[in-house]
Structure formats: structure tokens, C-alpha cells
Amino acid sequence: MPTYDYRCNACGHEFELFQKMSDPIKRTCPACKKKQLERLIGTGAAVLFKGSGFYETDYRSDSYKKGADAEKKASEPKPSDSKPDKKDAKKPESKPAKKPDSSAKAT
């Protein structure tokens, strides 16, 4: 549910009200009781997280973090896997043997 900002045009009283989006707009000022209240347009129609916290670390346990780190390390390629083996580097390239040209005449 969003928090809305209201201001009274009669007395200047400003306040925030936590209400459903489907709730009707409040018209009576709680301070002076006059029907001069208006809902302000802007950031008031959003969910506000006030107070300390709301960090990623607040929602995960230590065991979960350790398991996620272990899984991440296991999925990373090892440096030795990306380098070619020395055995493969020393092998000479095999070329197909040349066939004698059958169209050439023997002299």
C-alpha cells in the first residue's frame, strides 16, 4: 500500500497517509477539520521503505551465502582447462600423403 502526501489549503497542515490505492481521497483536515484537504501529486504514490535495513544481506542466511559461493566457484572454468596440453602442442601436424599424378607421362 502506498503512502500519500496531503496538505490542507486552509491551515497549511501537511502529513502522510498510508492507504490503499482504491481508498477514496481524504477531504477533511485532521488539524482544523475543514474540507480544504488536497492530495499532492508526486512521490507520495509510491511505497516508501523507511528506517534502517533493506539490504540484500538482511534476507539471506550465512549458510545460504556459503552454498551460493561454493556453487559459483564450482561452475567457473579452471585455468588449466583453458590451456592446451603440452602433449598436443609437440605433435606434428599430419598432412595427407601426396598421390602421384596419373596424368603425367613417364619418360
C-alpha positions, 0 to 999 in steps of 0.5 A: 500500500502506498503512502500519500502526501496531503496538505490542507489549503486552509491551515497549511497542515501537511502529513502522510497517509498510508492507504490503499490505492482504491481508498477514496481521497481524504477531504477533511483536515485532521488539524482544523477539520475543514474540507480544504484537504488536497492530495499532492501529486508526486512521490507520495504514490509510491511505497516508501521503505523507511528506517534502517535495513533493506539490504540484500544481506538482511534476507539471506542466511550465512549458510545460504551465502556459503552454498551460493559461493561454493556453487559459483566457484564450482561452475567457473572454468579452471585455468588449466582447462583453458590451456592446451596440453603440452602433449598436443602442442609437440605433435606434428601436424599430419598432412595427407600423403601426396598421390602421384599424378596419373596424368603425367607421362613417364619418360 
